[in-house]
Amino acid sequence: MSKLSDILYGVRITAINGDTGIAIDNVQIDSRKVGVGSLFIAVRGTLSDGHQFIQKAIEQGAVAVIAEEWTEPLSDKVTYIQVADSAEAAGQVAHNFYGRPSEQLQLVGVTGTNGKTTIATLLYKLFTALGYDCGLVSTVENVISGNVIPSTHTTPDAVSLNALLRQMADTGCKYAFMEVSSHAVHQNRIAGLTFVGGLFSNITHDHLDYHKTFDEYIKAKKGFFDQLPANAFAITNADDKRGMVMLQNTAAKKMTYSLKTVADFKGKILENSLTGLVMTINDQEVHFRLIGEFNAYNLLAVYGAAVSLGEDKQQTLQYLSNITGAEGRFDYIVSQNDRVLGIVDYAHTPDALINVLSTIKKLRKGHEQVITVVGCGGDRDRTKRPVMGEVACENSDKVIFTSDNPRSEDPLQILADMEEGLNTAAKRKFISIPDRKQAIKTAVSMAGPEDIVLIAGKGHEKYQEIKGVKHHFDDKEVLQEMYELLRK
């Protein structure tokens, strides 16, 4: 329980109607969760506007409302706070209500199109191995000192996020590592939080269904670094052509990592195989269990963050050398009978798919076929569908287009959109099988000894969303099942 006036610290208020000395039992941005003693914050979302539910919230027991506007008549039993930006206010208020938990943690944010989950997960695993209690906020899962909490968004809403950080602080976590999505920055879900550091992986075309233009997407990513304080660190990928743009206006200490140019954290790949990476980091040779150039970048980012947080360089590399990556990121299983290599990866953007297929190309000895199973999500950026189709066919021997999460769209239309990117030669390489399980089965049955089957797009996800319903579906589980089936 908190006094309303105490949790309004830092909020840009334009008008007040009522008593700010009242007690607040809980803070809600979802009117369905409002009860007696609640403060309801009316936030404008992409699908609905919280302002439409103010009266409902009051009827359910809300004693205070924060909104950008309100309509007469006002209840004399409710305190109304008018603000310039409800989403920003939600972040500030939630942070205050939960006792400003980010200030009691060493909070590090990771942003970029690809690599966020792996970098955040590697940081969590590394600092746990180094002996610290840590928290993780990621697409795959949220973890508090080893206890897993299911994840629904890359970055939770402001209230849920601060409640999670409060749990981490109360449990004794010293560090928290968090994926920071472009949506979260744009929607002010991280407003009020104090970060000790930020990491940038890379940026490619993604989420244009939401941001509308690539420039707006870049601006959202950059917004995270613009907010970092002077005593924080900001580490960027110098090999990404927009890497340095991210740091243009940050007050934080600027550092870089790179495989191709001079940087604070410089890497060089000496060997890249199915047994892992051998590379030098600042002239120190290390063997890592992770595979691929993209993971070399991820490892450099993690190393840079650890050093920036004061960890010993040698010990950091020693522990990093034994750590495995995040689930559904170049996750592979080899079949027992004919040594077919099945790889499950979350690659759902053209750039991510190129990265994975390029890595596979470097691992090939020469005679193996690469068979790719890929789809595109429904109700998402349609412009990348033909590009995904083109990338898959250009970099594979055989391709099966299939359903990803079609959501409310017709799966056949999504597959047709993917086909639009194919030239005559590419059209001879692919078939369409809308049923994802059947597509995986077909790919495995087409594979010969030592061939490589890539199942792209869903990675760690354990469901397939069709017409608003989430059905259990696990690519890795289905792959294993098909191995067993075809072995009999």
Secondary structure in CASP SS format (residue, H / E / C, confidence):
PFRMAT SS
TARGET T0000
AUTHOR 0000-0000-0000
METHOD secondary structure of the structure
MODEL  1
M C 1.00
S E 1.00
K E 1.00
L H 1.00
S H 1.00
D H 1.00
I H 1.00
L C 1.00
Y C 1.00
G C 1.00
V C 1.00
R C 1.00
I E 1.00
T E 1.00
A E 1.00
I E 1.00
N E 1.00
G C 1.00
D C 1.00
T C 1.00
G C 1.00
I C 1.00
A E 1.00
I E 1.00
D C 1.00
N E 1.00
V E 1.00
Q E 1.00
I C 1.00
D C 1.00
S H 1.00
R H 1.00
K H 1.00
V C 1.00
G C 1.00
V C 1.00
G C 1.00
S E 1.00
L E 1.00
F E 1.00
I E 1.00
A C 1.00
V C 1.00
R E 1.00
G C 1.00
T C 1.00
L C 1.00
S C 1.00
D E 1.00
G H 1.00
H H 1.00
Q H 1.00
F H 1.00
I H 1.00
Q H 1.00
K H 1.00
A H 1.00
I H 1.00
E H 1.00
Q C 1.00
G C 1.00
A C 1.00
V C 1.00
A E 1.00
V E 1.00
I E 1.00
A E 1.00
E C 1.00
E C 1.00
W C 1.00
T C 1.00
E C 1.00
P C 1.00
L C 1.00
S C 1.00
D C 1.00
K C 1.00
V C 1.00
T E 1.00
Y E 1.00
I E 1.00
Q E 1.00
V E 1.00
A C 1.00
D C 1.00
S H 1.00
A H 1.00
E H 1.00
A H 1.00
A H 1.00
G H 1.00
Q H 1.00
V H 1.00
A H 1.00
H H 1.00
N H 1.00
F H 1.00
Y C 1.00
G C 1.00
R C 1.00
P H 1.00
S H 1.00
E H 1.00
Q H 1.00
L C 1.00
Q E 1.00
L E 1.00
V E 1.00
G E 1.00
V E 1.00
T E 1.00
G C 1.00
T C 1.00
N C 1.00
G C 1.00
K H 1.00
T H 1.00
T H 1.00
I H 1.00
A H 1.00
T H 1.00
L H 1.00
L H 1.00
Y H 1.00
K H 1.00
L H 1.00
F H 1.00
T H 1.00
A H 1.00
L C 1.00
G C 1.00
Y C 1.00
D C 1.00
C E 1.00
G E 1.00
L E 1.00
V E 1.00
S C 1.00
T C 1.00
V C 1.00
E E 1.00
N E 1.00
V E 1.00
I E 1.00
S C 1.00
G C 1.00
N E 1.00
V E 1.00
I E 1.00
P E 1.00
S C 1.00
T C 1.00
H C 1.00
T C 1.00
T C 1.00
P C 1.00
D C 1.00
A H 1.00
V H 1.00
S H 1.00
L H 1.00
N H 1.00
A H 1.00
L H 1.00
L H 1.00
R H 1.00
Q H 1.00
M H 1.00
A H 1.00
D H 1.00
T H 1.00
G C 1.00
C C 1.00
K C 1.00
Y E 1.00
A E 1.00
F E 1.00
M E 1.00
E E 1.00
V C 1.00
S C 1.00
S H 1.00
H H 1.00
A H 1.00
V H 1.00
H H 1.00
Q C 1.00
N C 1.00
R C 1.00
I C 1.00
A C 1.00
G C 1.00
L C 1.00
T C 1.00
F C 1.00
V C 1.00
G E 1.00
G E 1.00
L E 1.00
F E 1.00
S C 1.00
N C 1.00
I C 1.00
T C 1.00
H C 1.00
D C 1.00
H C 1.00
L H 1.00
D H 1.00
Y H 1.00
H H 1.00
K C 1.00
T C 1.00
F H 1.00
D H 1.00
E H 1.00
Y H 1.00
I H 1.00
K H 1.00
A H 1.00
K H 1.00
K H 1.00
G H 1.00
F H 1.00
F H 1.00
D H 1.00
Q C 1.00
L C 1.00
P C 1.00
A C 1.00
N C 1.00
A C 1.00
F E 1.00
A E 1.00
I E 1.00
T E 1.00
N E 1.00
A C 1.00
D C 1.00
D C 1.00
K C 1.00
R C 1.00
G C 1.00
M C 1.00
V H 1.00
M H 1.00
L H 1.00
Q C 1.00
N C 1.00
T C 1.00
A C 1.00
A C 1.00
K E 1.00
K E 1.00
M E 1.00
T E 1.00
Y E 1.00
S E 1.00
L C 1.00
K C 1.00
T C 1.00
V C 1.00
A C 1.00
D C 1.00
F E 1.00
K E 1.00
G E 1.00
K E 1.00
I E 1.00
L E 1.00
E E 1.00
N E 1.00
S E 1.00
L C 1.00
T C 1.00
G E 1.00
L E 1.00
V E 1.00
M E 1.00
T E 1.00
I E 1.00
N C 1.00
D C 1.00
Q E 1.00
E E 1.00
V E 1.00
H E 1.00
F E 1.00
R C 1.00
L C 1.00
I C 1.00
G C 1.00
E H 1.00
F H 1.00
N H 1.00
A H 1.00
Y H 1.00
N H 1.00
L H 1.00
L H 1.00
A H 1.00
V H 1.00
Y H 1.00
G H 1.00
A H 1.00
A H 1.00
V H 1.00
S H 1.00
L C 1.00
G C 1.00
E C 1.00
D C 1.00
K H 1.00
Q H 1.00
Q H 1.00
T H 1.00
L H 1.00
Q H 1.00
Y H 1.00
L H 1.00
S C 1.00
N C 1.00
I C 1.00
T C 1.00
G C 1.00
A C 1.00
E C 1.00
G C 1.00
R C 1.00
F C 1.00
D E 1.00
Y E 1.00
I E 1.00
V E 1.00
S C 1.00
Q C 1.00
N C 1.00
D C 1.00
R C 1.00
V C 1.00
L E 1.00
G E 1.00
I E 1.00
V E 1.00
D E 1.00
Y C 1.00
A C 1.00
H C 1.00
T C 1.00
P H 1.00
D H 1.00
A H 1.00
L H 1.00
I H 1.00
N H 1.00
V H 1.00
L H 1.00
S H 1.00
T H 1.00
I H 1.00
K H 1.00
K H 1.00
L H 1.00
R C 1.00
K C 1.00
G C 1.00
H C 1.00
E C 1.00
Q C 1.00
V E 1.00
I E 1.00
T E 1.00
V E 1.00
V E 1.00
G C 1.00
C C 1.00
G C 1.00
G C 1.00
D C 1.00
R C 1.00
D C 1.00
R C 1.00
T C 1.00
K H 1.00
R H 1.00
P H 1.00
V H 1.00
M H 1.00
G H 1.00
E H 1.00
V H 1.00
A H 1.00
C H 1.00
E H 1.00
N C 1.00
S C 1.00
D C 1.00
K E 1.00
V E 1.00
I E 1.00
F E 1.00
T C 1.00
S C 1.00
D C 1.00
N C 1.00
P C 1.00
R E 1.00
S C 1.00
E C 1.00
D C 1.00
P H 1.00
L H 1.00
Q H 1.00
I H 1.00
L H 1.00
A H 1.00
D H 1.00
M H 1.00
E H 1.00
E C 1.00
G C 1.00
L C 1.00
N C 1.00
T H 1.00
A H 1.00
A H 1.00
K H 1.00
R C 1.00
K C 1.00
F E 1.00
I E 1.00
S E 1.00
I C 1.00
P C 1.00
D C 1.00
R H 1.00
K H 1.00
Q H 1.00
A H 1.00
I H 1.00
K H 1.00
T H 1.00
A H 1.00
V H 1.00
S H 1.00
M H 1.00
A C 1.00
G C 1.00
P C 1.00
E C 1.00
D C 1.00
I E 1.00
V E 1.00
L E 1.00
I E 1.00
A E 1.00
G C 1.00
K C 1.00
G C 1.00
H C 1.00
E C 1.00
K C 1.00
Y E 1.00
Q E 1.00
E E 1.00
I E 1.00
K C 1.00
G C 1.00
V E 1.00
K E 1.00
H E 1.00
H E 1.00
F C 1.00
D C 1.00
D H 1.00
K H 1.00
E H 1.00
V H 1.00
L H 1.00
Q H 1.00
E H 1.00
M H 1.00
Y H 1.00
E H 1.00
L H 1.00
L H 1.00
R H 1.00
K C 1.00
END
